[in-house]
Amino acid sequence: MKSFSISIFCLLLITSSCGDETTADPIETADNTTEKSNESLDARAKREIMASLAIPVNEKFTMRIYKEYINADTIEDAIITINRMEYAMDEAIKNDRQAKAAEMGFTGNYNYMFYYDGALDRISNPIFAPSSPGRELDIEFKQLVAPTRKDVIVGYRIRNSGWKSYFSVFNDHDLMMVFQWKSFDFAGEDHPEALVHAFEENPNQIPMDIAIYTSEIDSYTKNIGDIYKYLPSITKKKELKFKFFLDPVAKKYRLYPEFAKNLPKKV
């Protein structure tokens, strides 16, 4: 996992939900006979997403819908996640690379996120989340950029490391990634890395700052079992390592200059 360094922050990627959550059992078939106007969000999402990702009707995958008021209007929105673990395994078998794929956690484009905008009654194009599909995307909602809307925090795994990507709505309807950082690494090894993502008020602007504190995994043991079911408990214990503020022009979180010294030196 050392290869997944801070530079992954530049990747375009695309954990308890504060909103209502509707889950779907693994989906095996698609029903294309119902008129769109009469469809539930579940049925419509299934139909449109299967078409968007070219998912065959006999593939088993998992779809989950997390409902929340994400933008500033009063119409309910949703985040829809797709997990294609079966497809990842089938691809590895087809390419005769089962052992290598398993070693790498089947990492690839097998987890996806879609944004349903309730006001526009529109499901977005897929937002790819290159990650290990052994764990589905974790979704959390938090007020960070503005008190009138909810931002989306997406948790995902790359082998034995955990990451979080943050998304916020701009221009009323555009969901954009504003921040991304690791939350833990080397789980199941002798010396795991743990980081706390804390949200702190900024005296000069409404958007909250994101602070990254070094920490330790609570009551850590190497015997963690299934890495993809493992959810470490991490509490703030050590020093402030990095702090970021929202640049409203770039619509991205930027590092405060005084913390640049803590970035790893380029080789």
Buried (B, 14 or more C-beta within 10 A) or exposed (E): BEEBEEEBBEBEBBBEBEBEBBEBEEBEEBEEEEEEEEBEBBBBBBBBBBEBBEBEEEBEBBBBBBBBBBBEBEEBBBBBBBBBBBBBBEBBEEEEEBEEBEEBBBBBBBBBBBBBBBBBEEBBEBBBBBBBBBBBBBBBBBBBBBEEBBBBBBBBBBBBBBBBBBBBBBEEBEBEBBBBBBBBBBBBEEEBBBBBBBEEEEEEEEBBBBBBBBBBBEEBEEEBEEBBEBEBEBEBEEEBBBBBBBEEEEBBBEBEEEBEEBEEEEE
